[in-house]
Amino acid sequence: MSGLPRSSHALVTGGGRGIGREIASALGRAGATVTVLGRHHATLDEAVAAGAAHFADVADVADQVALNAAIAEAAARQPIDILIANAGIAESAPFVKSDAALFRRMMDVNFMGVVHAVQAVLPAMKDRPYGRIVVIASTAGLKGYAYVSAYSAAKHAVVGLVRSLALELAHTSVTVNAVCPGFTDTDLVAGSIDNIVKKTGRGREQAIAELAKHNPQGRLVTPAEVADTVLWLCGEGASAITGQAIAVAGGEI
């Protein structure tokens, strides 16, 4: 596997914890300068203090003005070669109880947050000799799950965006791919587990098993497994890989 170009700069949205922080750390170990971006100063500062990133900028990806300003600040330090659009939220509800506000929340962060980030970095990136855009989607962008119709719709939209954008940029040095984890051992999934416990009265181990059963390997995916896939896509040896939606899900897809 070819490594990252020397002196590359990676921006990871939602990089303060979970999958995003693991990706940031992996890119840093591979030699990139890493900026993590998110909503919470304390979480981001802790990631930098722990060595998972070099710099941190604060913005909500659903707020285009704030996001543009934060990305401009990061790019002023060093041009951005790698964008990892990882920031996301998940909420569950039966479709009949999923109101317009829920659908808007899911689309604003999970889809429009990606659109805003890509639009902010792309003009400069496509003129550089190397560029990588990796969106952290979900297996929910490749199949349906009950009770998360709004989340699944937003992730399907992200995968469609990746496929279309890859074709537009095929004549440039920029590749665009999605990584689609199954249920992963993160704070986000911990919230889903808590929800199952609360609503069903099952024990925590039973709730974990309820999610893990989707994975033929019978377990949750680890953030490190997702990060390794992202690192490969960002390497120079993956320059012919674009427009893909790669499932990291133990054979679920």
C-alpha positions as CSV (number, residue, x, y, z in Angstrom):
1,M,0.0,0.0,0.0
2,S,1.5,3.3,-1.0
3,G,1.6,5.9,1.7
4,L,0.5,9.5,1.9
5,P,2.4,12.2,0.0
6,R,4.8,14.1,2.2
7,S,3.5,17.2,3.9
8,S,-0.2,16.5,3.2
9,H,-2.8,18.2,5.3
10,A,-5.9,16.3,6.3
11,L,-9.1,17.9,7.7
12,V,-11.4,15.5,9.6
13,T,-14.9,16.7,10.4
14,G,-16.4,15.3,13.6
15,G,-12.8,14.5,14.4
16,G,-13.0,14.9,18.2
17,R,-14.2,11.4,19.1
18,G,-15.2,8.0,17.8
19,I,-14.5,7.0,14.2
20,G,-13.3,10.6,13.3
21,R,-10.7,10.7,16.1
22,E,-9.5,7.2,15.1
23,I,-9.1,8.4,11.5
24,A,-7.4,11.5,12.5
25,S,-4.9,9.6,14.6
26,A,-4.2,7.1,11.8
27,L,-3.6,9.9,9.3
28,G,-1.2,11.6,11.7
29,R,0.7,8.4,12.3
30,A,1.0,8.1,8.5
31,G,2.7,11.5,8.3
32,A,-0.1,13.9,7.6
33,T,-0.7,17.2,9.4
34,V,-4.2,16.8,10.8
35,T,-6.9,19.3,11.7
36,V,-9.9,18.1,13.5
37,L,-13.2,20.1,13.2
38,G,-16.3,19.8,15.4
39,R,-18.8,21.6,17.6
40,H,-17.2,21.2,21.0
41,H,-14.0,23.0,22.0
42,A,-13.2,20.7,24.9
43,T,-13.5,17.5,22.9
44,L,-11.3,18.8,20.1
45,D,-8.7,20.2,22.5
46,E,-8.5,16.9,24.2
47,A,-7.9,15.1,20.9
48,V,-5.1,17.5,20.1
49,A,-3.6,17.2,23.6
50,A,-3.7,13.4,23.3
51,G,-1.8,13.6,20.0
52,A,-4.7,12.5,17.8
53,A,-4.4,15.7,15.7
54,H,-2.2,18.8,15.4
55,F,-4.9,21.5,15.1
56,A,-8.5,22.0,15.9
57,D,-11.2,24.3,14.5
58,V,-14.8,24.7,15.8
59,A,-17.8,24.7,13.6
60,D,-21.1,23.0,13.1
61,V,-21.1,21.4,9.6
62,A,-24.8,22.3,9.2
63,D,-23.9,26.0,9.5
64,Q,-22.3,26.8,6.1
65,V,-21.0,30.2,7.1
66,A,-19.3,29.0,10.2
67,L,-17.9,25.9,8.4
68,N,-16.5,28.0,5.6
69,A,-14.8,30.2,8.0
70,A,-13.3,27.3,10.0
71,I,-12.1,25.6,6.8
72,A,-10.6,28.8,5.5
73,E,-8.7,29.1,8.8
74,A,-7.4,25.6,8.4
75,A,-6.4,26.1,4.8
76,A,-4.6,29.3,5.6
77,R,-2.3,27.2,7.9
78,Q,-1.7,24.7,5.1
79,P,-3.6,23.9,1.9
80,I,-6.0,21.0,2.4
81,D,-5.2,17.8,0.5
82,I,-7.5,15.4,2.3
83,L,-11.0,15.9,3.5
84,I,-12.6,13.3,5.7
85,A,-16.3,14.2,5.9
86,N,-17.1,12.2,9.0
87,A,-19.5,14.4,11.1
88,G,-22.9,12.8,11.5
89,I,-25.9,12.3,13.8
90,A,-28.4,9.5,14.1
91,E,-31.9,9.4,15.5
92,S,-34.4,6.6,15.4
93,A,-38.2,6.7,15.2
94,P,-41.0,4.8,13.3
95,F,-41.7,6.4,10.0
96,V,-45.1,7.5,11.0
97,K,-43.6,9.4,14.0
98,S,-40.7,10.9,11.9
99,D,-41.8,14.5,11.3
100,A,-40.3,17.0,8.9
101,A,-38.0,18.4,11.5
102,L,-36.4,15.0,12.1
103,F,-35.8,14.5,8.3
104,R,-34.3,18.0,8.1
105,R,-32.0,17.4,11.0
106,M,-30.7,14.2,9.4
107,M,-30.3,15.9,6.0
108,D,-28.7,19.1,7.4
109,V,-25.9,17.3,9.2
110,N,-25.5,14.0,7.3
111,F,-25.9,15.2,3.8
112,M,-25.7,19.0,3.6
113,G,-22.8,19.0,6.1
114,V,-20.9,16.9,3.5
115,V,-22.0,19.2,0.7
116,H,-20.8,22.3,2.6
117,A,-17.4,20.8,3.4
118,V,-16.7,19.6,-0.1
119,Q,-17.7,22.9,-1.6
120,A,-15.4,24.7,0.7
121,V,-12.3,22.6,0.0
122,L,-12.7,21.6,-3.6
123,P,-11.8,24.7,-5.6
124,A,-8.3,24.7,-4.2
125,M,-7.9,20.9,-3.9
126,K,-8.7,20.2,-7.6
127,D,-5.8,22.4,-8.7
128,R,-3.3,20.5,-6.6
129,P,-1.4,17.4,-7.7
130,Y,-3.1,15.2,-5.1
131,G,-6.5,15.2,-3.4
132,R,-8.7,12.8,-1.5
133,I,-12.3,13.2,-0.3
134,V,-13.6,10.4,1.8
135,V,-17.1,10.5,3.2
136,I,-18.0,8.3,6.2
137,A,-21.4,7.1,5.2
138,S,-23.0,3.9,6.6
139,T,-24.4,0.6,5.6
140,A,-27.7,2.5,6.0
141,G,-26.6,4.2,2.8
142,L,-26.5,0.9,1.0
143,K,-29.6,-0.9,2.5
144,G,-32.6,-0.1,4.6
145,Y,-33.0,-0.5,8.4
146,A,-36.3,-0.2,10.2
147,Y,-37.0,2.8,12.3
148,V,-34.2,5.0,10.8
149,S,-35.8,6.0,7.6
150,A,-34.6,9.6,7.8
151,Y,-31.0,8.6,8.7
152,S,-31.0,6.0,5.9
153,A,-32.4,8.5,3.4
154,A,-29.6,11.0,4.2
155,K,-26.9,8.4,3.9
156,H,-28.3,7.1,0.6
157,A,-28.1,10.7,-0.6
158,V,-24.4,10.9,0.5
159,V,-23.6,7.8,-1.5
160,G,-25.3,9.2,-4.6
161,L,-23.3,12.5,-4.2
162,V,-20.1,10.5,-4.0
163,R,-20.8,8.6,-7.1
164,S,-21.7,11.7,-9.1
165,L,-18.9,13.9,-7.8
166,A,-16.3,11.2,-8.6
167,L,-17.4,11.3,-12.3
168,E,-17.2,15.1,-12.4
169,L,-13.6,15.0,-10.9
170,A,-12.3,12.0,-12.8
171,H,-10.1,14.2,-15.0
172,T,-8.4,15.7,-11.9
173,S,-6.2,14.3,-9.2
174,V,-9.0,14.2,-6.7
175,T,-10.7,10.9,-5.8
176,V,-14.1,10.7,-4.0
177,N,-15.2,7.7,-2.1
178,A,-17.5,6.6,0.7
179,V,-16.7,4.3,3.5
180,C,-19.8,2.6,4.9
181,P,-19.4,1.1,8.3
182,G,-21.8,-1.3,9.9
183,F,-22.7,-1.0,13.5
184,T,-19.5,0.3,15.1
185,D,-18.3,0.4,18.7
186,T,-18.7,4.2,19.2
187,D,-20.5,6.7,21.3
188,L,-23.2,7.0,18.6
189,V,-23.9,3.3,18.7
190,A,-23.8,3.3,22.5
191,G,-26.7,5.7,22.3
192,S,-28.6,3.2,20.2
193,I,-27.9,0.5,22.7
194,D,-29.2,2.7,25.5
195,N,-32.3,3.3,23.5
196,I,-32.9,-0.4,23.0
197,V,-32.4,-1.0,26.7
198,K,-34.8,1.8,27.6
199,K,-37.5,0.8,25.2
200,T,-37.4,-3.0,25.4
201,G,-36.2,-3.6,29.0
202,R,-33.4,-5.9,27.6
203,G,-30.0,-6.1,29.3
204,R,-27.1,-4.2,27.7
205,E,-25.5,-7.4,26.4
206,Q,-28.7,-8.4,24.7
207,A,-29.0,-4.9,23.2
208,I,-25.4,-5.2,21.8
209,A,-26.3,-8.6,20.4
210,E,-29.3,-7.1,18.7
211,L,-27.1,-4.8,16.7
212,A,-24.2,-7.2,16.2
213,K,-26.6,-9.8,14.6
214,H,-26.6,-7.6,11.5
215,N,-22.9,-8.4,11.1
216,P,-22.3,-12.0,9.9
217,Q,-19.2,-12.0,12.0
218,G,-21.4,-11.5,15.0
219,R,-19.7,-8.5,16.4
220,L,-19.5,-4.7,16.3
221,V,-16.9,-3.2,13.9
222,T,-14.1,-1.3,15.5
223,P,-13.2,2.3,14.7
224,A,-9.6,1.2,13.8
225,E,-11.0,-1.0,11.1
226,V,-12.8,1.9,9.5
227,A,-9.7,4.1,9.9
228,D,-7.5,1.5,8.1
229,T,-9.9,1.5,5.1
230,V,-9.8,5.3,5.0
231,L,-6.0,5.4,5.2
232,W,-5.8,3.0,2.2
233,L,-8.1,5.2,0.2
234,C,-6.0,8.3,1.0
235,G,-2.8,6.6,-0.1
236,E,-1.2,7.4,-3.4
237,G,-1.6,3.8,-4.5
238,A,-5.4,4.2,-4.4
239,S,-5.5,6.8,-7.2
240,A,-7.6,4.6,-9.4
241,I,-10.2,4.0,-6.7
242,T,-13.0,6.6,-7.0
243,G,-16.8,6.6,-6.9
244,Q,-16.9,3.6,-4.5
245,A,-19.0,2.9,-1.5
246,I,-16.9,0.4,0.5
247,A,-18.8,-1.5,3.3
248,V,-16.8,-2.2,6.4
249,A,-19.4,-4.5,7.9
250,G,-18.2,-8.1,8.3
251,G,-20.0,-9.3,5.1
252,E,-23.4,-7.7,5.9
253,I,-23.5,-6.1,2.4
